[in-house]
Each structure stands twice: as structure tokens, then as C-alpha cells.
């Protein structure tokens, strides 16, 4: 069964990798219920690149109260997220949580000054801010439409960031409107290109995949490829409230196209 041609030098370099535990939470959130209704929870195990890693991740998630397993006649038939586990699912799988929020008009602004000799620390800090989906307004000035104080507190405990950075709230930054400021802080042109590429790829392959036959392992492999491409495309999407969206923002269309095809594939398992 031929897969999806999710290959692009800019957007899949290769597909975004996640730790096994995080990936498993995403999988269960996506279509765990569909698999469970057909008694196919065990397919996750057999389709995993490493059965040992899968079992360790599942055990760790269950021990931490993020995942529960249901059994029938001694066989595991379903994996289900706990409320705590739902909070750990990739933000890109639940973007409405952020898109539907009413923006308060307050920016979280982080300013830092890391000594040049601590290049590795500065690089790690930038990567962390990107994972928080913050936007770079200037070299060492980053902003977010969210309240990132809890994350800043965690960073202080883990890396003593208070020695180099200040976090404050501001209603006005550079005297510009929220939407204008957002377009300065995030590369929406590149994001728009990534979104359009994903939609074009789905449009070019979706009809064939809807009718193509495949074994359960092959279908799960397609789901993995689709899921990885989607997370890669959405990795740098700030998931801003709708009031801050740039003209022509395609995030909702990308999310819907992904869910539609993913559910169609999962429903055939």
C-alpha cells in the first residue's frame, strides 16, 4: 500500500520526532476509542518501532496517572487518557483551546541578556521559548499572547533563568496593534507556506487513501506519517487567539483536513 508523499525540504527535515511517551498520548487522543471498539489496542504495540520502548512508555504513563488500560477476558482492549493525560497531549491536537480564547490584550514579554561565552545556554533558551510558541520580536525580546509565568517559574527552578532574563506584562509594545505586533514576531509567511503545502498534499492523496485497501499495520503506518507531518507543520504555529490571526490564516483548515483523513484511516482498522 503506497504511503503519503509528505516530503518537503523545509517542512519535514525529517518528520518531527517526539519521545515515545508523548507520542503514545497523542495516538490515544487521536483514535484510541476507534481502535478500542474493534479490540485492536494491541496494534499500537505491534506497530511500534520498539515493542520494549512502547511497553516502558505505557507503564510509565499509567504509573504517572496519565493513561489507563481496560481489559476484557484478560486481554487489553483499550487505552484511555485520564483528565491529567489529556492536558499532556500535543497542543496541535487541541488547537481550539487557544484559538477560541478571548485575548486579554496583554502580552507576556521576555527580555534576556545571556553572556556571549554561554552560547549553549542561549541556544537552549531560544529552543525552549520556541517550544512555548513564543514569537521573537527582536534578537533577545520574545512575546506571547499567553500568560507564561508558570513556564518561566519552571525555567527558573531548572536553569536559574532569573540571572539573565526579565518577564513582564504589557498592554502596548512598540505602540502597535496586537495583530500588527503578532505579524512582526512570528514568521507567518513561512507558516502560510507550510499550511498550504500540507493542504495540497492532503488534496493530492486524500481521495486515493480513502479507498485504498491496506492491512492494519499499513494503515497505522500511514497514520504515523500523517500525524508526524501534521505536528511538523504546526510546530511553529503560535496558536494565537482568533483576534490576532493574520489575513488568510489556514490553521483551522489544516487541523480539519488532518482530523478528517486520520479518522477515516483509523475507522478502517
Buried (B, 14 or more C-beta within 10 A) or exposed (E): EEBBEBEBEEBBEEBBEBEBBBBBBBBBBBBBBBBBEBBBBEBBEEBBEEEEBBEEBBEBBBEEEBBEBEEEEEEBBBBBBBEEBBEBBBBBBBBEEBBEBEBEEBBBBBBBEBEEEEEEBBEEBBEBBBEBBBBBBEEBBBBBBBEBEEBBEEBBEEBEBEEBBEBEEEEEBEEEEBBEBBBBBBBBEEBBBBBBBBBEBBEEBBEEBEEBEBEBEBBBBBBBBBBBBBBBBBBBBBBBBBEBBBEEBBBBBBBEBBBEBBBBBBEBB
